[in-house]
Amino acid sequence: MPRILFVDDEPMILNSLRLRFARKRPEWDCTFAPDGLAALDALEDGPFDVIVTDMRMPGMDGATLLGIVRERHPQTFRVVLSGQMSRDAQLRALPVTHRFHAKPCVPAELEQTIEQALDLREQLADEAIAKVVGRLIRLPAAPMVYREITRMMADERVGLNQIARTVDKDPAISARLLHVANSAFFGVRRQIRSSLEALNWLGVDLTRKLVLSSELATTFAGCGSRRFIEQVQAHAHLTARIASRLVPANKARSVSTAALLHEVGRLVIASGSPEDVARIRELEVRLDDVCAAERAVLGFTHAQVGAYLLNLWGLPLDIVDAVANHHDPGMPERGRALTPAGAIYIASELAHAATRRSPYAPDPRALRLDADWLRRMGVELKLHEWCLLANHQRGLMEEPTGRDHVR
């Protein structure tokens, strides 16, 4: 039976939650605590699947409580349900919170969030994934990109479009902005699907605080880890540039965002254990298959971890689905349009190929793609053209004078 913990110092609200969930959801084991200390007492009896807490409470506020829960029970899904909060309080809550709901909250919306959390756990019935993601404070960003973003944000002459292009070079920062922009506390009434939309919604001032407060540039000091991070993020950026050109224009932005985030699970794994990363990379060389190497070392893949995190963060489900299935987009009927997962599946291998070989010698036959899948899609004859596209995009990223060059 799923265990849910509700924490609020306002008796009327706590009683309302009790009436709603204890009666309507008898299949849930619901516990109600009037403050943070009482919540910690309840946690002594074992972890909860979901905790829903107010932010502003006497003695121990919601951020402090959730920080303790994250350390003791990282697999618990953490939700803030609170009224007006200062921006500083919101920033304090972000590292320890999966979802936000603002008071007054429609009960059905909170119920749906809890259901999604429980469904997610059932779909990815692997406690190890929940623990890896649950302990995550931040994703590692490439220092060069981090420094460039902070420099641009300090320059009033730089526009949002320029900042968004730089943000899109870094899946860690992009994922963070999309997480925040899709939070209920910021009043969004639709799903934000791109860095530019997030920047327009949040504004430069809040974005600057988010980037600076996260201290992403100092996540790793080791040169080896830093090189790995930069390689992963460069690959994600090149994949996004390619994938957005394999689909119709009206799908390009969403596919580009999903492609930018498709390797986010590798950054999560790196955040938790650099030693596991080294073991995975060593085995990957022997097996020539990163997912097989990850399963051998961890029991799950970066695609599962990435999808788990992005779903927790409330990103649009089409982006979550594309990240989850970018190594296995499914066997389609011939002639059907590429799905986002399918576009990323192709673009990722094209990006690897463009990096491995001379940009002047594309060879579609050397691509590690399922030939039967390509035939069923009816795109096998486009591979040579797409190789040229990939090599061209790789060249643009390497040109010092290119439009998207990061100084």
Secondary structure in CASP SS format (residue, H / E / C, confidence):
PFRMAT SS
TARGET T0000
AUTHOR 0000-0000-0000
METHOD secondary structure of the structure
MODEL  1
M C 1.00
P C 1.00
R E 1.00
I E 1.00
L E 1.00
F E 1.00
V E 1.00
D C 1.00
D C 1.00
E C 1.00
P H 1.00
M H 1.00
I H 1.00
L H 1.00
N H 1.00
S H 1.00
L H 1.00
R H 1.00
L H 1.00
R H 1.00
F H 1.00
A H 1.00
R H 1.00
K H 1.00
R C 1.00
P C 1.00
E C 1.00
W C 1.00
D E 1.00
C E 1.00
T E 1.00
F E 1.00
A E 1.00
P C 1.00
D C 1.00
G H 1.00
L H 1.00
A H 1.00
A H 1.00
L H 1.00
D H 1.00
A H 1.00
L H 1.00
E C 1.00
D C 1.00
G C 1.00
P C 1.00
F C 1.00
D C 1.00
V E 1.00
I E 1.00
V E 1.00
T E 1.00
D C 1.00
M C 1.00
R C 1.00
M C 1.00
P C 1.00
G C 1.00
M C 1.00
D C 1.00
G H 1.00
A H 1.00
T H 1.00
L H 1.00
L H 1.00
G H 1.00
I H 1.00
V H 1.00
R H 1.00
E H 1.00
R H 1.00
H C 1.00
P C 1.00
Q C 1.00
T C 1.00
F E 1.00
R E 1.00
V E 1.00
V E 1.00
L E 1.00
S E 1.00
G C 1.00
Q C 1.00
M C 1.00
S C 1.00
R H 1.00
D H 1.00
A H 1.00
Q H 1.00
L H 1.00
R H 1.00
A H 1.00
L H 1.00
P H 1.00
V H 1.00
T C 1.00
H C 1.00
R E 1.00
F E 1.00
H E 1.00
A E 1.00
K C 1.00
P C 1.00
C C 1.00
V C 1.00
P H 1.00
A H 1.00
E H 1.00
L H 1.00
E H 1.00
Q H 1.00
T H 1.00
I H 1.00
E H 1.00
Q H 1.00
A H 1.00
L H 1.00
D H 1.00
L H 1.00
R H 1.00
E H 1.00
Q H 1.00
L C 1.00
A C 1.00
D C 1.00
E H 1.00
A H 1.00
I H 1.00
A H 1.00
K H 1.00
V H 1.00
V H 1.00
G H 1.00
R C 1.00
L C 1.00
I C 1.00
R C 1.00
L C 1.00
P C 1.00
A C 1.00
A C 1.00
P H 1.00
M H 1.00
V H 1.00
Y H 1.00
R H 1.00
E H 1.00
I H 1.00
T H 1.00
R H 1.00
M H 1.00
M H 1.00
A C 1.00
D C 1.00
E C 1.00
R C 1.00
V C 1.00
G C 1.00
L H 1.00
N H 1.00
Q H 1.00
I H 1.00
A H 1.00
R H 1.00
T H 1.00
V H 1.00
D C 1.00
K C 1.00
D C 1.00
P H 1.00
A H 1.00
I H 1.00
S H 1.00
A H 1.00
R H 1.00
L H 1.00
L H 1.00
H H 1.00
V H 1.00
A H 1.00
N C 1.00
S C 1.00
A H 1.00
F H 1.00
F H 1.00
G C 1.00
V C 1.00
R C 1.00
R C 1.00
Q C 1.00
I C 1.00
R C 1.00
S C 1.00
S H 1.00
L H 1.00
E H 1.00
A H 1.00
L H 1.00
N H 1.00
W H 1.00
L H 1.00
G H 1.00
V H 1.00
D H 1.00
L H 1.00
T H 1.00
R H 1.00
K H 1.00
L H 1.00
V H 1.00
L H 1.00
S H 1.00
S H 1.00
E C 1.00
L H 1.00
A H 1.00
T H 1.00
T C 1.00
F C 1.00
A C 1.00
G C 1.00
C H 1.00
G H 1.00
S H 1.00
R H 1.00
R H 1.00
F H 1.00
I H 1.00
E H 1.00
Q H 1.00
V H 1.00
Q H 1.00
A H 1.00
H H 1.00
A H 1.00
H H 1.00
L H 1.00
T H 1.00
A H 1.00
R H 1.00
I H 1.00
A H 1.00
S C 1.00
R C 1.00
L C 1.00
V C 1.00
P C 1.00
A H 1.00
N H 1.00
K H 1.00
A H 1.00
R H 1.00
S H 1.00
V H 1.00
S H 1.00
T H 1.00
A H 1.00
A H 1.00
L H 1.00
L C 1.00
H C 1.00
E C 1.00
V H 1.00
G H 1.00
R H 1.00
L H 1.00
V H 1.00
I H 1.00
A H 1.00
S H 1.00
G H 1.00
S C 1.00
P H 1.00
E H 1.00
D H 1.00
V H 1.00
A H 1.00
R H 1.00
I H 1.00
R H 1.00
E H 1.00
L H 1.00
E H 1.00
V H 1.00
R H 1.00
L H 1.00
D C 1.00
D C 1.00
V H 1.00
C H 1.00
A H 1.00
A H 1.00
E H 1.00
R H 1.00
A H 1.00
V H 1.00
L C 1.00
G C 1.00
F C 1.00
T C 1.00
H H 1.00
A H 1.00
Q H 1.00
V H 1.00
G H 1.00
A H 1.00
Y H 1.00
L H 1.00
L H 1.00
N H 1.00
L H 1.00
W C 1.00
G C 1.00
L C 1.00
P C 1.00
L H 1.00
D H 1.00
I H 1.00
V H 1.00
D H 1.00
A H 1.00
V H 1.00
A H 1.00
N C 1.00
H C 1.00
H C 1.00
D C 1.00
P C 1.00
G C 1.00
M C 1.00
P C 1.00
E C 1.00
R C 1.00
G C 1.00
R C 1.00
A C 1.00
L C 1.00
T C 1.00
P H 1.00
A H 1.00
G H 1.00
A H 1.00
I H 1.00
Y H 1.00
I H 1.00
A H 1.00
S H 1.00
E H 1.00
L H 1.00
A H 1.00
H H 1.00
A H 1.00
A H 1.00
T H 1.00
R H 1.00
R C 1.00
S C 1.00
P C 1.00
Y C 1.00
A C 1.00
P C 1.00
D C 1.00
P H 1.00
R H 1.00
A H 1.00
L C 1.00
R C 1.00
L C 1.00
D C 1.00
A H 1.00
D H 1.00
W H 1.00
L H 1.00
R H 1.00
R H 1.00
M H 1.00
G C 1.00
V C 1.00
E H 1.00
L H 1.00
K H 1.00
L H 1.00
H H 1.00
E H 1.00
W H 1.00
C H 1.00
L H 1.00
L H 1.00
A H 1.00
N H 1.00
H H 1.00
Q H 1.00
R H 1.00
G H 1.00
L H 1.00
M H 1.00
E H 1.00
E C 1.00
P C 1.00
T C 1.00
G C 1.00
R C 1.00
D C 1.00
H C 1.00
V C 1.00
R C 1.00
END
